[in-house]
Amino acid sequence: MEKLIKENIVYLFLVVIIFIGGLYAVHYYGSLAMTSHSEANQKQDELITKEAQLDQIKKQKLSSTRKKESSSGKVIYEVMGQQFSPEASFGIMFENILSNITNSGIKIRSIDYNYQPQDDKILFTKAAGYNACELSFMTVGSYTQLQNFFKNIAKEKYLSSLYEVYIEPYERDKSILVAKFKIRLYTKTI
């Protein structure tokens, strides 16, 4: 047996060195892999945090942009979803106009609707989702009633344009006015 050990001592020594080197390599690369894995998890958590902060900044910027837009002028009424036809998207705006007329005391003689006015600049651009409707009114009321109505229309937050206002006194009573005017309303379906 001694003879066998003496003849193979070099091989035995090599096996021990390779075994110790293998244990060292497994320990070294294993700890390196564990460190890399924990750093990757930490970076993933940082990425999630940064994305959440970025989303919050985007929301703040978007809300501040909307506030600036709404404070700088009128906005176009937006209808969520495609379930409404362009004609049906004006329902709430029609209601606002009619309630303004009723509240101001004006009497309506006639209303005409034109859902696609040919001379409208927004429709002329053929922008997707934008709709226009022109309402032609013939009304009867006093000076004060008409003034209140026009002021209320000007105060509306949604974009509407007043066109072709024609006012004349009633033949039998000059304190009553017959007014013909057009109001153009705009919506956007998103």
LUMZAZA-718321 format. One line per 5 residues: their letters; for each residue x, y, z of N, C-alpha, C, O. Coordinates in steps of 0.05 Angstrom, whole numbers, plus 5000, padded with zeros to 4 digits. Example, Ala and Ser with C-alpha at 12.3 -4.5 7.8 and 13.67 -1.06 7.14 Angstrom:
AS> 5264/4886/5156/5246/4910/5156/5264/4934/5156/5285/4934/5169 | 5257/4955/5142/5273/4979/5143/5258/5001/5157/5268/5023/5161
% end
This chain:
MEKLI> 5016/4977/5000/5000/5000/5000/5017/5025/5000/5011/5045/4987 | 5039/5024/5015/5058/5046/5015/5069/5051/4987/5073/5074/4979 | 5074/5029/4974/5084/5031/4947/5064/5044/4928/5071/5061/4912 | 5039/5036/4932/5018/5048/4915/5015/5078/4921/5010/5094/4903 | 5017/5086/4946/5014/5114/4954/5038/5129/4943/5034/5152/4933
KENIV> 5063/5118/4944/5086/5132/4934/5085/5136/4904/5093/5157/4894 | 5075/5116/4890/5074/5118/4861/5052/5138/4853/5055/5151/4832 | 5031/5140/4868/5008/5157/4860/5006/5182/4877/4985/5196/4876 | 5027/5189/4892/5026/5213/4909/5022/5238/4893/5008/5257/4902 | 5033/5239/4870/5031/5263/4853/5001/5266/4844/4990/5288/4845
YLFLV> 4989/5243/4836/4961/5244/4828/4942/5251/4851/4923/5265/4848 | 4949/5239/4874/4933/5245/4898/4935/5274/4906/4916/5287/4913 | 4960/5285/4904/4964/5313/4910/4948/5331/4890/4936/5351/4898 | 4949/5323/4865/4934/5338/4845/4904/5337/4850/4890/5357/4846 | 4893/5314/4858/4865/5311/4864/4857/5329/4887/4836/5342/4886
VIIFI> 4874/5330/4908/4868/5347/4931/4869/5376/4923/4851/5392/4932 | 4889/5384/4907/4890/5412/4899/4866/5420/4881/4855/5441/4885 | 4859/5402/4863/4836/5407/4845/4810/5409/4862/4793/5425/4857 | 4808/5391/4882/4784/5391/4900/4783/5417/4915/4761/5429/4917 | 4805/5426/4927/4806/5451/4942/4800/5475/4923/4786/5493/4930
GGLYA> 4812/5474/4899/4807/5495/4879/4778/5496/4871/4766/5517/4867 | 4766/5472/4867/4738/5471/4860/4720/5482/4882/4701/5497/4876 | 4726/5475/4907/4711/5486/4929/4714/5517/4930/4694/5531/4935 | 4738/5526/4926/4743/5555/4926/4727/5568/4903/4715/5589/4907 | 4728/5557/4879/4714/5568/4856/4684/5568/4861/4670/5588/4854
VHYYG> 4673/5546/4872/4644/5545/4877/4637/5566/4898/4617/5580/4894 | 4653/5569/4918/4647/5590/4939/4650/5618/4927/4633/5635/4932 | 4671/5623/4911/4676/5650/4900/4653/5657/4880/4641/5678/4883 | 4648/5639/4861/4628/5646/4840/4600/5645/4852/4582/5659/4843 | 4595/5628/4872/4569/5627/4885/4563/5653/4900/4542/5664/4898
SLAMT> 4584/5663/4915/4579/5688/4929/4577/5711/4909/4562/5730/4914 | 4592/5710/4887/4590/5730/4866/4561/5730/4854/4550/5751/4849 | 4551/5706/4849/4524/5704/4838/4503/5714/4857/4484/5727/4850 | 4506/5708/4883/4488/5717/4903/4488/5748/4905/4468/5761/4908 | 4512/5759/4904/4515/5788/4905/4502/5801/4880/4488/5821/4883
SHSEA> 4507/5789/4857/4495/5800/4832/4464/5798/4834/4450/5816/4825 | 4454/5776/4844/4425/5772/4847/4413/5793/4866/4392/5804/4860 | 4426/5797/4888/4415/5817/4907/4417/5846/4896/4399/5862/4900 | 4439/5852/4881/4441/5878/4868/4420/5881/4847/4408/5903/4844 | 4414/5860/4831/4393/5861/4811/4366/5866/4824/4350/5882/4813
NQKQD> 4360/5852/4846/4335/5857/4860/4333/5885/4870/4312/5898/4868 | 4355/5896/4881/4356/5923/4891/4351/5943/4868/4336/5962/4870 | 4364/5938/4845/4361/5956/4821/4332/5954/4811/4321/5974/4802 | 4320/5930/4812/4293/5926/4803/4274/5942/4821/4255/5956/4811 | 4278/5941/4847/4262/5957/4866/4266/5987/4861/4246/6002/4861
ELITK> 4290/5996/4855/4295/6024/4849/4281/6032/4823/4270/6054/4821 | 4282/6014/4803/4268/6020/4778/4238/6023/4782/4226/6041/4771 | 4226/6005/4798/4198/6007/4803/4191/6034/4817/4172/6047/4811 | 4208/6042/4836/4204/6067/4851/4207/6090/4832/4191/6109/4832 | 4227/6090/4815/4231/6112/4795/4208/6113/4775/4200/6135/4768
EAQLD> 4198/6090/4766/4176/6090/4748/4151/6102/4761/4136/6117/4748 | 4147/6095/4787/4124/6107/4801/4127/6137/4804/4107/6152/4801 | 4151/6146/4810/4156/6175/4812/4152/6188/4785/4141/6210/4783 | 4161/6175/4763/4157/6186/4736/4128/6188/4729/4119/6209/4718 | 4112/6168/4735/4084/6169/4730/4070/6191/4746/4053/6205/4735
QIKKQ> 4079/6195/4771/4067/6216/4787/4074/6243/4776/4057/6261/4775 | 4099/6247/4766/4107/6272/4754/4091/6277/4728/4083/6300/4723 | 4087/6256/4712/4072/6259/4688/4043/6267/4694/4032/6284/4680 | 4031/6254/4715/4004/6262/4722/4002/6291/4732/3983/6305/4725 | 4022/6299/4748/4022/6327/4757/4025/6346/4734/4012/6367/4733
KLSST> 4043/6339/4715/4047/6357/4692/4022/6358/4675/4014/6379/4665 | 4009/6335/4671/3984/6334/4655/3962/6350/4668/3947/6364/4655 | 3959/6347/4695/3938/6362/4709/3944/6392/4709/3926/6408/4706 | 3970/6399/4711/3976/6428/4710/3972/6439/4682/3964/6462/4678 | 3977/6422/4661/3972/6430/4634/3943/6434/4629/3934/6453/4616
RKKES> 3926/6415/4639/3897/6418/4636/3887/6442/4651/3869/6456/4641 | 3898/6448/4675/3890/6472/4689/3897/6497/4673/3881/6516/4672 | 3921/6497/4661/3929/6520/4645/3911/6523/4621/3902/6546/4614 | 3904/6501/4608/3886/6502/4585/3859/6512/4592/3848/6529/4579 | 3848/6502/4614/3821/6510/4622/3821/6538/4633/3800/6552/4630
SSGKV> 3842/6548/4645/3842/6575/4656/3848/6595/4634/3841/6618/4637 | 3861/6586/4612/3867/6605/4591/3845/6609/4571/3846/6627/4554 | 3824/6592/4571/3802/6594/4552/3783/6572/4555/3785/6556/4574 | 3765/6570/4536/3745/6550/4536/3756/6524/4525/3775/6523/4509 | 3744/6502/4534/3753/6475/4525/3730/6463/4508/3707/6470/4511
IYEVM> 3738/6444/4492/3718/6429/4476/3707/6407/4493/3722/6392/4506 | 3681/6404/4493/3668/6384/4508/3675/6356/4498/3672/6351/4474 | 3686/6339/4516/3695/6312/4507/3675/6291/4517/3667/6292/4540 | 3668/6274/4499/3650/6252/4505/3666/6226/4505/3679/6219/4485 | 3666/6212/4528/3682/6188/4531/3669/6165/4516/3644/6161/4518
GQQFS> 3685/6150/4502/3675/6126/4488/3663/6132/4461/3654/6155/4456 | 3662/6113/4445/3651/6116/4418/3622/6107/4416/3611/6104/4394 | 3608/6104/4439/3580/6095/4438/3561/6116/4429/3538/6110/4422 | 3570/6141/4428/3553/6163/4419/3559/6170/4390/3582/6170/4381 | 3537/6176/4375/3541/6186/4348/3549/6216/4351/3545/6228/4372
PEASF> 3560/6228/4330/3567/6256/4331/3543/6273/4339/3546/6293/4354 | 3519/6266/4330/3495/6282/4336/3488/6279/4366/3480/6299/4378 | 3490/6255/4376/3483/6250/4404/3503/6262/4424/3496/6266/4447 | 3527/6268/4415/3548/6279/4433/3541/6308/4442/3553/6318/4460 | 3522/6321/4428/3515/6348/4435/3492/6350/4456/3485/6373/4463
GIMFE> 3482/6328/4466/3459/6328/4484/3462/6346/4508/3444/6362/4513 | 3484/6344/4522/3488/6360/4546/3491/6390/4539/3481/6407/4553 | 3504/6395/4517/3507/6423/4509/3481/6435/4500/3476/6459/4505 | 3464/6420/4486/3437/6429/4479/3422/6437/4505/3409/6457/4507 | 3424/6419/4524/3410/6423/4549/3419/6449/4563/3403/6464/4573
NILSN> 3446/6454/4562/3456/6479/4574/3445/6504/4560/3437/6523/4573 | 3445/6503/4533/3435/6526/4518/3405/6530/4524/3397/6553/4529 | 3390/6509/4524/3361/6512/4529/3355/6521/4557/3337/6537/4562 | 3371/6511/4577/3367/6521/4604/3375/6550/4607/3362/6565/4622 | 3395/6559/4592/3403/6587/4592/3380/6604/4581/3374/6626/4591
ITNSG> 3368/6595/4559/3346/6609/4547/3322/6611/4567/3311/6632/4571 | 3316/6588/4579/3294/6588/4598/3299/6606/4622/3282/6621/4631 | 3324/6604/4633/3330/6620/4657/3331/6650/4651/3325/6666/4669 | 3337/6658/4627/3338/6686/4620/3310/6697/4613/3306/6721/4612 | 3290/6680/4609/3263/6688/4604/3257/6692/4574/3235/6702/4568
IKIRS> 3275/6685/4557/3270/6688/4528/3251/6667/4519/3251/6644/4529 | 3234/6674/4499/3215/6654/4487/3227/6646/4460/3235/6663/4444 | 3227/6620/4455/3237/6609/4430/3215/6607/4409/3194/6596/4415 | 3219/6618/4386/3200/6615/4364/3207/6592/4346/3190/6577/4337 | 3234/6588/4341/3242/6565/4324/3272/6559/4329/3287/6576/4338
IDYNY> 3278/6534/4324/3306/6524/4326/3311/6507/4302/3296/6489/4296 | 3333/6512/4289/3343/6495/4267/3370/6484/4274/3386/6498/4286 | 3375/6459/4266/3401/6446/4271/3416/6440/4246/3404/6432/4226 | 3442/6445/4246/3459/6438/4224/3483/6424/4236/3501/6437/4248 | 3484/6397/4233/3506/6382/4247/3532/6383/4232/3553/6375/4244
QPQDD> 3533/6391/4208/3558/6392/4193/3560/6419/4178/3558/6420/4154 | 3564/6441/4192/3567/6467/4178/3591/6467/4159/3613/6460/4167 | 3586/6474/4134/3607/6472/4114/3629/6492/4118/3652/6486/4110 | 3624/6514/4130/3644/6535/4133/3660/6534/4159/3675/6552/4166 | 3656/6512/4174/3669/6510/4200/3699/6503/4197/3706/6484/4183
KILFT> 3716/6518/4211/3745/6514/4208/3755/6488/4221/3773/6476/4211 | 3742/6480/4243/3751/6456/4256/3743/6431/4239/3759/6413/4236 | 3719/6431/4228/3712/6409/4211/3727/6409/4185/3732/6388/4173 | 3735/6433/4176/3750/6435/4151/3777/6421/4153/3787/6411/4133 | 3789/6420/4177/3815/6407/4181/3812/6377/4181/3832/6362/4179
KAAGY> 3788/6367/4183/3782/6338/4183/3797/6323/4205/3806/6301/4201 | 3798/6336/4228/3810/6324/4252/3791/6302/4262/3767/6307/4265 | 3802/6279/4268/3786/6256/4277/3774/6261/4304/3787/6271/4323 | 3748/6255/4306/3734/6257/4332/3721/6284/4338/3705/6286/4356 | 3727/6305/4322/3715/6331/4327/3689/6334/4312/3686/6326/4289
NACEL> 3669/6345/4326/3642/6349/4315/3634/6378/4319/3642/6391/4339 | 3617/6388/4301/3607/6415/4304/3577/6414/4298/3568/6398/4281 | 3562/6431/4312/3534/6433/4307/3527/6463/4309/3535/6477/4327 | 3512/6472/4289/3503/6500/4288/3473/6501/4294/3457/6488/4281 | 3466/6516/4315/3438/6520/4322/3429/6547/4313/3442/6567/4320
SFMTV> 3408/6549/4298/3397/6574/4289/3372/6580/4305/3353/6564/4303 | 3371/6602/4320/3349/6608/4337/3334/6632/4327/3345/6651/4315 | 3308/6632/4331/3292/6656/4329/3278/6659/4356/3263/6641/4364 | 3284/6680/4370/3273/6684/4397/3260/6711/4400/3263/6729/4384 | 3244/6713/4422/3231/6738/4429/3237/6743/4458/3234/6726/4475
GSYTQ> 3245/6768/4465/3250/6775/4492/3256/6805/4495/3257/6819/4475 | 3260/6813/4519/3267/6842/4524/3297/6845/4521/3312/6826/4518 | 3305/6870/4523/3334/6877/4521/3349/6863/4543/3370/6851/4539 | 3338/6864/4567/3352/6853/4591/3353/6822/4588/3374/6810/4595 | 3332/6810/4579/3332/6781/4576/3353/6772/4556/3367/6753/4561
LQNFF> 3354/6785/4534/3374/6778/4513/3403/6783/4524/3421/6767/4519 | 3406/6805/4538/3432/6811/4549/3441/6789/4569/3464/6780/4568 | 3423/6781/4586/3429/6759/4606/3435/6733/4591/3454/6719/4599 | 3420/6727/4570/3426/6702/4556/3454/6703/4543/3469/6684/4546 | 3460/6725/4529/3487/6727/4516/3509/6726/4537/3530/6714/4531
KNIAK> 3505/6738/4560/3526/6737/4581/3529/6708/4591/3552/6699/4595 | 3507/6694/4595/3509/6667/4605/3523/6649/4584/3538/6631/4592 | 3518/6653/4559/3531/6637/4538/3561/6643/4538/3577/6625/4535 | 3568/6668/4543/3597/6675/4544/3611/6663/4568/3635/6658/4567 | 3596/6658/4590/3608/6647/4614/3610/6616/4613/3624/6605/4630
EKYLS> 3597/6603/4594/3599/6574/4591/3629/6566/4589/3645/6579/4577 | 3635/6543/4602/3663/6534/4601/3671/6519/4576/3694/6516/4569 | 3650/6509/4561/3656/6495/4537/3655/6514/4513/3640/6533/4513 | 3671/6507/4493/3673/6524/4469/3647/6525/4454/3636/6504/4446 | 3638/6549/4449/3615/6554/4432/3620/6581/4420/3632/6599/4432
SLYEV> 3610/6585/4395/3614/6610/4381/3587/6621/4374/3569/6607/4365 | 3584/6647/4377/3559/6661/4370/3563/6674/4342/3582/6689/4338 | 3545/6668/4323/3547/6677/4296/3522/6692/4288/3500/6687/4299 | 3525/6710/4270/3502/6723/4256/3480/6731/4275/3457/6721/4273 | 3485/6749/4292/3465/6759/4310/3450/6782/4296/3462/6801/4287
YIEPY> 3424/6779/4294/3407/6799/4281/3384/6805/4301/3368/6787/4307 | 3382/6830/4310/3362/6837/4330/3346/6861/4318/3357/6880/4308 | 3319/6859/4320/3302/6881/4312/3279/6883/4332/3270/6863/4343 | 3268/6907/4336/3245/6910/4354/3220/6899/4342/3216/6899/4317 | 3203/6889/4359/3177/6879/4351/3160/6903/4342/3161/6924/4355
ERDKS> 3144/6900/4321/3130/6922/4309/3109/6934/4328/3106/6959/4329 | 3095/6918/4344/3074/6928/4361/3084/6939/4388/3072/6957/4399 | 3106/6928/4398/3117/6937/4424/3148/6939/4421/3161/6918/4419 | 3158/6963/4421/3187/6967/4416/3205/6958/4439/3229/6955/4436 | 3193/6952/4462/3209/6942/4485/3215/6912/4482/3231/6900/4497
ILVAK> 3202/6899/4463/3206/6870/4458/3223/6868/4433/3218/6881/4413 | 3242/6850/4434/3261/6846/4411/3257/6818/4399/3252/6799/4413 | 3259/6817/4373/3259/6792/4358/3289/6788/4351/3301/6804/4336 | 3300/6766/4360/3329/6761/4356/3333/6735/4340/3321/6715/4346 | 3349/6737/4319/3357/6714/4303/3387/6712/4307/3402/6731/4302
FKIRL> 3396/6688/4315/3425/6685/4319/3432/6655/4315/3415/6638/4316 | 3457/6650/4311/3468/6623/4308/3489/6618/4330/3506/6636/4335 | 3488/6595/4342/3508/6587/4361/3520/6561/4350/3506/6543/4343 | 3546/6561/4349/3560/6537/4339/3573/6523/4364/3587/6535/4379 | 3567/6497/4367/3577/6481/4389/3597/6461/4379/3595/6452/4356
YTKTI> 3616/6453/4396/3637/6434/4389/3639/6412/4409/3637/6417/4434 | 3643/6388/4400/3648/6365/4418/3671/6349/4405/3678/6351/4382 | 3681/6332/4422/3702/6313/4413/3696/6286/4425/3692/6283/4450 | 3693/6265/4409/3689/6238/4419/3716/6224/4420/3731/6222/4401 | 3722/6214/4445/3748/6200/4449/3743/6172/4457/3762/6157/4462
% end
